Amino acid sequence: MNKHKGSCHCGGIEYQLNSEIMKVVNCHCNFCRSHSGSAFSTYAALPYSSLEITSGKENLKVYHVKDAKKHFCSSCGTPMFNTNKKYPGACMIYLGTLKESKDIAPMVNVWCESKLSWLDSLSSVNSIEQGI
C-alpha cells in the first residue's frame, strides 16, 4: 500500500493516510464552492480512522456547519479535511493537500444540479505555461 502524505500550505500540519483512498469526488454543491472559494471541491474519501495527523495537531481548527465539520490550518487557512454525520466513520481529504496527487483522478461528480455551466467546456480553454 502506498501511504499518501500531505500538509497544509505553510507546513504547520502534516498527515499520512494509512489506508487506500476509497473514492475521489468532485463536489459541485453551493456550500463547497463557497467554502473553498473555487468552482468545485475535489476530495479523497477514506475511513477517518486511517487519517493520521503526524505533526501540527495543535494548528488544526474546526468550523462546525450543519452536520459537517470543516478542519483547517489556523496559521495559513488551508482547508484540510471534512467529516459529516451523513457519512459516519469517513473523512474527505482536500485533494490539493496531498503531496503526490497528479495520478489521482476524480471518479465521480456529485451535486451536479449546482455545477457551473462553463465547466463542461473547460478543456477548450487555452492553457499558458505561466500565470497571467
C-alpha positions in Angstrom: 0.0 0.0 0.0 1.3 3.5 -0.9 1.0 5.7 2.2 -0.1 9.1 0.9 1.2 12.1 2.7 0.0 15.7 2.8 0.2 19.0 4.5 -1.3 22.5 4.7 0.3 25.3 2.7 2.6 26.5 5.4 3.6 23.0 6.6 2.2 23.6 10.1 0.0 20.4 9.8 1.2 17.2 8.2 -0.6 13.9 7.8 -0.4 10.5 6.3 -3.2 8.1 5.1 -2.9 4.6 6.5 -5.4 3.1 4.0 -6.1 3.3 0.3 -8.3 6.1 -0.9 -11.8 4.7 -1.4 -13.1 7.3 -3.9 -12.2 10.7 -5.3 -15.1 13.0 -5.8 -15.7 16.4 -7.3 -18.4 18.2 -5.3 -20.3 20.9 -7.1 -22.7 21.9 -4.2 -23.0 25.6 -3.4 -21.6 25.1 0.1 -18.4 23.5 -1.2 -18.0 26.3 -3.8 -18.4 28.9 -1.1 -16.2 27.2 1.5 -13.3 26.6 -0.9 -13.6 29.8 -3.0 -13.5 27.7 -6.1 -15.7 26.3 -8.9 -15.9 22.9 -7.1 -14.0 20.9 -4.4 -12.2 17.7 -5.0 -12.0 15.2 -2.1 -10.3 11.9 -1.5 -12.7 9.9 0.7 -11.4 7.3 3.1 -12.1 6.0 6.6 -11.5 8.6 9.3 -9.5 6.1 11.3 -6.9 5.9 8.6 -6.1 9.7 8.8 -3.0 10.2 11.0 -2.0 13.8 11.8 1.8 13.3 12.1 2.6 16.9 13.2 0.9 20.1 14.0 -2.3 18.8 15.5 -2.4 21.9 17.7 -2.7 24.0 14.5 -5.9 22.1 13.4 -9.1 24.1 13.9 -12.7 23.1 13.3 -15.5 25.1 11.8 -18.9 23.5 12.5 -21.7 23.9 9.9 -24.9 21.9 9.8 -23.9 18.2 10.0 -20.3 18.8 8.9 -17.0 19.7 10.5 -14.5 21.5 8.3 -10.9 21.1 9.6 -8.4 23.7 8.6 -5.0 25.1 9.5 -5.2 28.0 12.0 -1.9 29.5 10.6 -2.4 29.6 6.8 -6.2 28.8 6.5 -5.7 25.7 4.2 -8.8 23.5 4.3 -7.5 20.0 5.3 -10.5 17.6 5.5 -14.1 17.4 6.3 -16.2 15.0 8.4 -20.0 14.7 8.1 -22.7 13.0 10.2 -24.2 11.8 6.9 -21.1 9.6 6.4 -20.1 8.3 9.8 -16.6 6.9 10.0 -15.5 8.7 6.8 -13.5 11.8 6.1 -12.9 13.7 2.9 -9.3 15.0 2.4 -8.9 18.0 0.2 -7.0 16.6 -2.8 -4.8 19.7 -3.1 -3.3 19.0 0.3 -1.8 15.7 -0.9 2.0 15.8 -1.7 1.6 13.5 -4.7 -1.8 13.8 -6.4 -1.1 14.1 -10.1 -2.1 10.5 -10.7 -5.2 10.6 -8.5 -8.2 11.3 -10.7 -11.8 12.0 -9.7 -14.2 9.1 -10.2 -17.5 10.9 -9.9 -19.1 14.3 -9.8 -21.8 15.0 -7.1 -24.4 17.7 -6.7 -24.3 18.3 -10.4 -27.5 20.3 -10.3 -25.4 23.1 -8.8 -22.5 22.6 -11.3 -21.4 25.8 -13.1 -22.4 25.6 -16.8 -18.9 26.6 -18.1 -17.2 23.6 -16.5 -18.3 21.3 -19.3 -16.2 23.4 -21.8 -13.2 23.8 -19.5 -10.9 21.6 -21.7 -11.4 24.1 -24.6 -9.9 27.0 -22.6 -6.4 28.0 -23.7 -3.5 27.0 -21.5 -0.4 29.0 -20.9 2.9 27.9 -19.4 3.0 30.6 -16.6 0.4 32.7 -14.8 -1.2 35.7 -16.3 
